Amino acid sequence: MLEKVSFGVVAFALLWPGFKVVTARNLVHTVFWLGLTLASTAVLFIMLQAPFLAAIQLILYTGGLLTLMLFGVMLTARDQGLLTVPNASHRRAFGGLLAVAAFAMLAMAITQTTTLPASPTAPITTQQLGALVFTEQALAFEVLAVLLLAVTLGAIVFARRGDAGSATENTANSIPARKPLPAPNAAVSQAKGA
Amino acid sequence: MADLLANPWLRGLLQGALLITVMMTAVAWISWFERKFAGRVQSRLGPTMVGPSGLLQPLADALKMFQKQELIPSAADSLLFRLAPPLALFLALGGAAVLPITQGMLASDLDVGVLYVLAFSGLLAFPIWMAGWSSSNKYALLGGMRMVAQGISYEIPMVLAALVPVVVTGSLSLSDIVTYQATHHWLVLWPPGLGLIAFIIFFTMALAEGNRIPFDIPEAESELVAGPATEYTAIRFGLIASAEYVHSLITCAFASTLFLGGWDGPFLPPLCWILIKTVGLFVLITWLRWSLLRVRSDQLMALCWKYLVPLSLGILLLTGAFIQWVG
């Protein structure tokens, strides 16, 4: 009974912020709601006796959320203290259709799966997970590593390109020579001297 | 009574209440200690008036904080502004749950204790940024942005350094790590040299994470008033300030658990040893705070990305090799 109640609470804490992520118009609020959703997911992992996944969920998404926030502030227009997300309503019908289709597919997959155990028989330990990653799933692990490396390299290339551009703009020649500071007021310096 | 304690919900509640009480009491007198220490460093006396040697000053401060008028700037984002201080304190206190105080005495012996503490202390940047942004104050926002930049950078070497004890002991559970150190070597000494470097990296990054000088760039009071806490008054300011003290304290306890043997030590009972080590590290932090200058933001970034990330990666690799072929 208690388990069902607590699951209900966590599920609500996961779904309601998820809804708010889509409907909130303030970008920073959106990131905040997203943070709540991700934290609730971590709680769900804990309820499924997977504390490792829960901790990883929190650690990984922290960095991601903080970066999102930075983008939220830097890349959107700041209008009267509110960061608003453009409301692209002309795609709403199409988006809704996609969402319904995705939901139907997921619901079908879940209802038609019968082979899953009703509850986790024995919690999987971190050691087992680690061994799995480096043996059975080694190929997927390496592919992911290569993918991340490619992304990192790409980011550096883009950043460097921007850098080179601004560097040529900011050469010493293009900066207007700074005016010499006005000579200190003779009267003031005299007054101070006296 | 035993029946009551058998109920896991009730037991958790009691343990939590006890832990919070202990932590907040410790924070009160740690702040007294820091003010005394700062006074002595600057040839002053620090608090002297309330109680003997000013010992009751924290109580007076708390009372004052509760009584003061709370101001919320009219341009502030009211919800996030109100939410940030309690969230900060919650995340700061959360890490305490898995710290082994003595053998078998800890609120929760999680399988992944190390990651748990790291997750909570890493998340702390989130409410601080929230406080900075929601204040609608340019100094607060600047402080918040610096916090995020710092947060993304220091996290990586810190986690990598904390992984060295994990690789040596082969466990993510803090009580296992301490038990290993009680039966083998303290991890600051083992693997020889590597452990010490890992400890120094971890401790340096912990300073950056706790916003302590020389890395208190987000709240640099000579440039940004009080950083993200600029617009906060009364008990909300008190919550943010105590969140930072709680966090410093927990980081000290975490560092002594990971590297300095936790409750392990000769002659004295275990509880004394963990207290001595934690308070010792806190004295070190305070000492650094009142002797060093603040580094610039770009200097911290360079330190993190150019030196500490490669260094900590190398240490982790060498530790792996050491465990494989020597230990």
Boltz contact constraints between the chains, C-beta under 6 A:
constraints:
  - contact:
      token1: [A, 28]
      token2: [B, 133]
      max_distance: 6.0
  - contact:
      token1: [A, 51]
      token2: [B, 110]
      max_distance: 6.0
  - contact:
      token1: [A, 51]
      token2: [B, 111]
      max_distance: 6.0
  - contact:
      token1: [A, 51]
      token2: [B, 112]
      max_distance: 6.0
  - contact:
      token1: [A, 52]
      token2: [B, 112]
      max_distance: 6.0
  - contact:
      token1: [A, 55]
      token2: [B, 112]
      max_distance: 6.0
  - contact:
      token1: [A, 55]
      token2: [B, 115]
      max_distance: 6.0
  - contact:
      token1: [A, 55]
      token2: [B, 116]
      max_distance: 6.0
  - contact:
      token1: [A, 55]
      token2: [B, 119]
      max_distance: 6.0
  - contact:
      token1: [A, 58]
      token2: [B, 119]
      max_distance: 6.0
  - contact:
      token1: [A, 59]
      token2: [B, 119]
      max_distance: 6.0
  - contact:
      token1: [A, 62]
      token2: [B, 122]
      max_distance: 6.0
  - contact:
      token1: [A, 62]
      token2: [B, 123]
      max_distance: 6.0
  - contact:
      token1: [A, 63]
      token2: [B, 152]
      max_distance: 6.0
  - contact:
      token1: [A, 66]
      token2: [B, 125]
      max_distance: 6.0
  - contact:
      token1: [A, 66]
      token2: [B, 148]
      max_distance: 6.0
  - contact:
      token1: [A, 66]
      token2: [B, 151]
      max_distance: 6.0
  - contact:
      token1: [A, 70]
      token2: [B, 148]
      max_distance: 6.0
  - contact:
      token1: [A, 81]
      token2: [B, 75]
      max_distance: 6.0
  - contact:
      token1: [A, 81]
      token2: [B, 136]
      max_distance: 6.0
  - contact:
      token1: [A, 126]
      token2: [B, 172]
      max_distance: 6.0
